Amino acid sequence: MTTFYLAETAQPIDVEVQELIIAGWAGREQAAIDEHIEELKEIGVTPPSSTPLFYRVAANQLITAADIQVLGEASSGEVEIVLIGTPQGTLMGIGSDHTDREAEAWSVAHSKQVCVKPVSQQLWRLDSVIEHWDSLQMSAYATFDGEEVLYQQGAVTGLLHPAELLKRFGLEQPQLAPGQVMLCGTLPVIGGVRASEAFRMVLEDPVTGRQLEHRYAVQSLAVVA
């Protein structure tokens, strides 16, 4: 059971995550998809067979902790909006599709499973922003040698609207069933994909002035042959 909090009321909401889905290659424009494909081809990732692709990941990989452990030093984060189905309706937060880049070179599906997926504990109601969805802004900041730098930044207009994304997933309405969680796609990286000591994600709603944020530190474990 994972406990989240509704940001506007601090109401705790317990969710038993049963299905974790990563929406890959979920860009709204083909040019943006191609840019991300080329970005990952540079580190050996095979292009997808179709877009978007919906990868399944073990439900217990979703966490809200401020620290994660990874094997080796070849993993990195990706800022993404996260949709979470709850008994109180579909909520949303900000998270990271933290991915093992070495594994990604030979199997994207496998690489998604290797690392946990950190998400914010504070959430908004999806229906509180869906009417002005395209105004939302995402950004990510990565820490290298103790210095935090801008790693990703952009509007959600680069990604499929949740109504369209969930339609392609097979749902008629932009709603997830209680226990379903979906990460909804990422933005291009500034300066190339690379591992960092920490990763901070921010979701901003300029219409209401609200902001969601989550930061996690990354501990690399030694690979022993």
TORKOL-4160 file (C-alpha; in steps of 0.2 Angstrom, whole numbers, padded with zeros to 4 digits, m for minus):
225
<pt num="1" X="0000" Y="0000" Z="0000"/>
<pt num="2" X="0007" Y="0017" Z="m0005"/>
<pt num="3" X="0001" Y="0033" Z="0004"/>
<pt num="4" X="m0001" Y="0049" Z="m0006"/>
<pt num="5" X="m0008" Y="0066" Z="m0001"/>
<pt num="6" X="m0020" Y="0077" Z="m0010"/>
<pt num="7" X="m0011" Y="0093" Z="m0011"/>
<pt num="8" X="m0025" Y="0105" Z="m0009"/>
<pt num="9" X="m0032" Y="0097" Z="0007"/>
<pt num="10" X="m0017" Y="0086" Z="0014"/>
<pt num="11" X="m0030" Y="0072" Z="0014"/>
<pt num="12" X="m0021" Y="0055" Z="0014"/>
<pt num="13" X="m0026" Y="0043" Z="0000"/>
<pt num="14" X="m0020" Y="0025" Z="0001"/>
<pt num="15" X="m0017" Y="0016" Z="m0015"/>
<pt num="16" X="m0014" Y="m0002" Z="m0018"/>
<pt num="17" X="m0004" Y="m0001" Z="m0034"/>
<pt num="18" X="m0009" Y="m0016" Z="m0045"/>
<pt num="19" X="m0003" Y="m0011" Z="m0062"/>
<pt num="20" X="0011" Y="0000" Z="m0067"/>
<pt num="21" X="0012" Y="0006" Z="m0085"/>
<pt num="22" X="0026" Y="0016" Z="m0093"/>
<pt num="23" X="0020" Y="0025" Z="m0109"/>
<pt num="24" X="0035" Y="0026" Z="m0120"/>
<pt num="25" X="0037" Y="0036" Z="m0136"/>
<pt num="26" X="0022" Y="0046" Z="m0131"/>
<pt num="27" X="0026" Y="0063" Z="m0140"/>
<pt num="28" X="0011" Y="0073" Z="m0148"/>
<pt num="29" X="0022" Y="0077" Z="m0163"/>
<pt num="30" X="0032" Y="0065" Z="m0174"/>
<pt num="31" X="0047" Y="0077" Z="m0174"/>
<pt num="32" X="0048" Y="0076" Z="m0155"/>
<pt num="33" X="0047" Y="0057" Z="m0155"/>
<pt num="34" X="0060" Y="0056" Z="m0168"/>
<pt num="35" X="0071" Y="0068" Z="m0158"/>
<pt num="36" X="0070" Y="0057" Z="m0143"/>
<pt num="37" X="0073" Y="0041" Z="m0153"/>
<pt num="38" X="0089" Y="0049" Z="m0160"/>
<pt num="39" X="0094" Y="0054" Z="m0143"/>
<pt num="40" X="0093" Y="0036" Z="m0137"/>
<pt num="41" X="0100" Y="0029" Z="m0153"/>
<pt num="42" X="0116" Y="0038" Z="m0148"/>
<pt num="43" X="0117" Y="0026" Z="m0132"/>
<pt num="44" X="0113" Y="0011" Z="m0142"/>
<pt num="45" X="0094" Y="0010" Z="m0140"/>
<pt num="46" X="0084" Y="0001" Z="m0154"/>
<pt num="47" X="0070" Y="0012" Z="m0161"/>
<pt num="48" X="0052" Y="0006" Z="m0156"/>
<pt num="49" X="0041" Y="m0004" Z="m0167"/>
<pt num="50" X="0027" Y="0008" Z="m0165"/>
<pt num="51" X="0022" Y="0023" Z="m0155"/>
<pt num="52" X="0017" Y="0025" Z="m0141"/>
<pt num="53" X="0022" Y="0009" Z="m0133"/>
<pt num="54" X="0015" Y="0003" Z="m0116"/>
<pt num="55" X="0028" Y="m0006" Z="m0106"/>
<pt num="56" X="0022" Y="m0016" Z="m0090"/>
<pt num="57" X="0033" Y="m0014" Z="m0074"/>
<pt num="58" X="0031" Y="m0023" Z="m0058"/>
<pt num="59" X="0019" Y="m0014" Z="m0047"/>
<pt num="60" X="0031" Y="m0013" Z="m0032"/>
<pt num="61" X="0043" Y="m0003" Z="m0042"/>
<pt num="62" X="0033" Y="0013" Z="m0039"/>
<pt num="63" X="0040" Y="0022" Z="m0023"/>
<pt num="64" X="0039" Y="0039" Z="m0015"/>
<pt num="65" X="0055" Y="0038" Z="m0006"/>
<pt num="66" X="0068" Y="0052" Z="m0007"/>
<pt num="67" X="0083" Y="0040" Z="m0010"/>
<pt num="68" X="0085" Y="0025" Z="m0022"/>
<pt num="69" X="0098" Y="0012" Z="m0025"/>
<pt num="70" X="0103" Y="0007" Z="m0043"/>
<pt num="71" X="0116" Y="m0006" Z="m0049"/>
<pt num="72" X="0131" Y="0002" Z="m0057"/>
<pt num="73" X="0132" Y="0019" Z="m0064"/>
<pt num="74" X="0123" Y="0019" Z="m0080"/>
<pt num="75" X="0105" Y="0024" Z="m0075"/>
<pt num="76" X="0097" Y="0040" Z="m0076"/>
<pt num="77" X="0080" Y="0049" Z="m0073"/>
<pt num="78" X="0066" Y="0056" Z="m0085"/>
<pt num="79" X="0053" Y="0068" Z="m0079"/>
<pt num="80" X="0035" Y="0062" Z="m0082"/>
<pt num="81" X="0018" Y="0066" Z="m0077"/>
<pt num="82" X="0010" Y="0051" Z="m0067"/>
<pt num="83" X="m0008" Y="0047" Z="m0067"/>
<pt num="84" X="m0014" Y="0037" Z="m0053"/>
<pt num="85" X="m0031" Y="0028" Z="m0051"/>
<pt num="86" X="m0038" Y="0029" Z="m0034"/>
<pt num="87" X="m0055" Y="0026" Z="m0026"/>
<pt num="88" X="m0057" Y="0045" Z="m0025"/>
<pt num="89" X="m0054" Y="0046" Z="m0044"/>
<pt num="90" X="m0039" Y="0048" Z="m0055"/>
<pt num="91" X="m0026" Y="0059" Z="m0048"/>
<pt num="92" X="m0009" Y="0065" Z="m0055"/>
<pt num="93" X="0008" Y="0069" Z="m0049"/>
<pt num="94" X="0026" Y="0071" Z="m0055"/>
<pt num="95" X="0038" Y="0056" Z="m0056"/>
<pt num="96" X="0053" Y="0049" Z="m0065"/>
<pt num="97" X="0055" Y="0034" Z="m0076"/>
<pt num="98" X="0072" Y="0030" Z="m0069"/>
<pt num="99" X="0080" Y="0018" Z="m0082"/>
<pt num="100" X="0096" Y="0007" Z="m0083"/>
<pt num="101" X="0104" Y="0014" Z="m0099"/>
<pt num="102" X="0115" Y="m0001" Z="m0102"/>
<pt num="103" X="0100" Y="m0013" Z="m0101"/>
<pt num="104" X="0090" Y="m0001" Z="m0112"/>
<pt num="105" X="0103" Y="m0004" Z="m0126"/>
<pt num="106" X="0097" Y="m0022" Z="m0128"/>
<pt num="107" X="0080" Y="m0022" Z="m0121"/>
<pt num="108" X="0069" Y="m0006" Z="m0117"/>
<pt num="109" X="0056" Y="m0017" Z="m0108"/>
<pt num="110" X="0069" Y="m0025" Z="m0097"/>
<pt num="111" X="0077" Y="m0008" Z="m0093"/>
<pt num="112" X="0061" Y="m0001" Z="m0087"/>
<pt num="113" X="0059" Y="m0015" Z="m0074"/>
<pt num="114" X="0077" Y="m0014" Z="m0067"/>
<pt num="115" X="0075" Y="0003" Z="m0058"/>
<pt num="116" X="0062" Y="0009" Z="m0046"/>
<pt num="117" X="0050" Y="0023" Z="m0052"/>
<pt num="118" X="0051" Y="0038" Z="m0039"/>
<pt num="119" X="0035" Y="0049" Z="m0039"/>
<pt num="120" X="0029" Y="0063" Z="m0029"/>
<pt num="121" X="0018" Y="0060" Z="m0013"/>
<pt num="122" X="0008" Y="0076" Z="m0016"/>
<pt num="123" X="m0005" Y="0074" Z="m0030"/>
<pt num="124" X="m0018" Y="0084" Z="m0039"/>
<pt num="125" X="m0035" Y="0079" Z="m0045"/>
<pt num="126" X="m0034" Y="0076" Z="m0064"/>
<pt num="127" X="m0050" Y="0085" Z="m0067"/>
<pt num="128" X="m0044" Y="0100" Z="m0059"/>
<pt num="129" X="m0031" Y="0103" Z="m0073"/>
<pt num="130" X="m0038" Y="0094" Z="m0088"/>
<pt num="131" X="m0047" Y="0109" Z="m0095"/>
<pt num="132" X="m0031" Y="0119" Z="m0096"/>
<pt num="133" X="m0019" Y="0104" Z="m0098"/>
<pt num="134" X="m0009" Y="0112" Z="m0111"/>
<pt num="135" X="m0003" Y="0126" Z="m0100"/>
<pt num="136" X="0006" Y="0114" Z="m0088"/>
<pt num="137" X="0025" Y="0115" Z="m0088"/>
<pt num="138" X="0038" Y="0101" Z="m0083"/>
<pt num="139" X="0056" Y="0103" Z="m0078"/>
<pt num="140" X="0070" Y="0092" Z="m0071"/>
<pt num="141" X="0086" Y="0096" Z="m0063"/>
<pt num="142" X="0101" Y="0084" Z="m0061"/>
<pt num="143" X="0115" Y="0085" Z="m0049"/>
<pt num="144" X="0133" Y="0082" Z="m0055"/>
<pt num="145" X="0148" Y="0084" Z="m0043"/>
<pt num="146" X="0137" Y="0093" Z="m0031"/>
<pt num="147" X="0130" Y="0106" Z="m0043"/>
<pt num="148" X="0112" Y="0105" Z="m0049"/>
<pt num="149" X="0109" Y="0109" Z="m0067"/>
<pt num="150" X="0093" Y="0110" Z="m0079"/>
<pt num="151" X="0091" Y="0093" Z="m0087"/>
<pt num="152" X="0074" Y="0094" Z="m0095"/>
<pt num="153" X="0061" Y="0108" Z="m0098"/>
<pt num="154" X="0046" Y="0111" Z="m0108"/>
<pt num="155" X="0027" Y="0111" Z="m0110"/>
<pt num="156" X="0016" Y="0096" Z="m0109"/>
<pt num="157" X="0010" Y="0101" Z="m0127"/>
<pt num="158" X="0025" Y="0090" Z="m0133"/>
<pt num="159" X="0016" Y="0075" Z="m0126"/>
<pt num="160" X="0000" Y="0066" Z="m0130"/>
<pt num="161" X="m0015" Y="0074" Z="m0120"/>
<pt num="162" X="m0021" Y="0061" Z="m0107"/>
<pt num="163" X="m0037" Y="0059" Z="m0115"/>
<pt num="164" X="m0028" Y="0054" Z="m0131"/>
<pt num="165" X="m0015" Y="0044" Z="m0122"/>
<pt num="166" X="m0028" Y="0033" Z="m0112"/>
<pt num="167" X="m0039" Y="0031" Z="m0128"/>
<pt num="168" X="m0024" Y="0023" Z="m0137"/>
<pt num="169" X="m0022" Y="0012" Z="m0121"/>
<pt num="170" X="m0040" Y="0006" Z="m0124"/>
<pt num="171" X="m0049" Y="0017" Z="m0112"/>
<pt num="172" X="m0064" Y="0028" Z="m0117"/>
<pt num="173" X="m0062" Y="0041" Z="m0104"/>
<pt num="174" X="m0047" Y="0049" Z="m0096"/>
<pt num="175" X="m0049" Y="0039" Z="m0080"/>
<pt num="176" X="m0039" Y="0025" Z="m0073"/>
<pt num="177" X="m0046" Y="0011" Z="m0062"/>
<pt num="178" X="m0041" Y="0011" Z="m0044"/>
<pt num="179" X="m0023" Y="0003" Z="m0043"/>
<pt num="180" X="m0018" Y="0007" Z="m0060"/>
<pt num="181" X="m0004" Y="0019" Z="m0062"/>
<pt num="182" X="0004" Y="0026" Z="m0079"/>
<pt num="183" X="0019" Y="0037" Z="m0082"/>
<pt num="184" X="0015" Y="0047" Z="m0097"/>
<pt num="185" X="0030" Y="0051" Z="m0107"/>
<pt num="186" X="0045" Y="0063" Z="m0106"/>
<pt num="187" X="0054" Y="0078" Z="m0113"/>
<pt num="188" X="0071" Y="0079" Z="m0123"/>
<pt num="189" X="0086" Y="0080" Z="m0112"/>
<pt num="190" X="0097" Y="0095" Z="m0112"/>
<pt num="191" X="0115" Y="0090" Z="m0115"/>
<pt num="192" X="0112" Y="0071" Z="m0117"/>
<pt num="193" X="0107" Y="0057" Z="m0107"/>
<pt num="194" X="0118" Y="0054" Z="m0092"/>
<pt num="195" X="0118" Y="0048" Z="m0074"/>
<pt num="196" X="0117" Y="0060" Z="m0060"/>
<pt num="197" X="0119" Y="0060" Z="m0041"/>
<pt num="198" X="0101" Y="0067" Z="m0038"/>
<pt num="199" X="0086" Y="0071" Z="m0048"/>
<pt num="200" X="0073" Y="0084" Z="m0045"/>
<pt num="201" X="0056" Y="0085" Z="m0055"/>
<pt num="202" X="0044" Y="0100" Z="m0055"/>
<pt num="203" X="0027" Y="0101" Z="m0062"/>
<pt num="204" X="0020" Y="0119" Z="m0063"/>
<pt num="205" X="0002" Y="0125" Z="m0066"/>
<pt num="206" X="0003" Y="0143" Z="m0071"/>
<pt num="207" X="m0016" Y="0145" Z="m0072"/>
<pt num="208" X="m0018" Y="0141" Z="m0053"/>
<pt num="209" X="0000" Y="0145" Z="m0047"/>
<pt num="210" X="0002" Y="0128" Z="m0040"/>
<pt num="211" X="0017" Y="0117" Z="m0041"/>
<pt num="212" X="0022" Y="0099" Z="m0037"/>
<pt num="213" X="0040" Y="0093" Z="m0034"/>
<pt num="214" X="0049" Y="0078" Z="m0030"/>
<pt num="215" X="0068" Y="0075" Z="m0027"/>
<pt num="216" X="0078" Y="0059" Z="m0025"/>
<pt num="217" X="0096" Y="0055" Z="m0022"/>
<pt num="218" X="0104" Y="0041" Z="m0031"/>
<pt num="219" X="0116" Y="0028" Z="m0023"/>
<pt num="220" X="0125" Y="0017" Z="m0035"/>
<pt num="221" X="0129" Y="0000" Z="m0030"/>
<pt num="222" X="0145" Y="m0009" Z="m0036"/>
<pt num="223" X="0144" Y="m0022" Z="m0049"/>
<pt num="224" X="0153" Y="m0038" Z="m0044"/>
<pt num="225" X="0157" Y="m0051" Z="m0056"/>
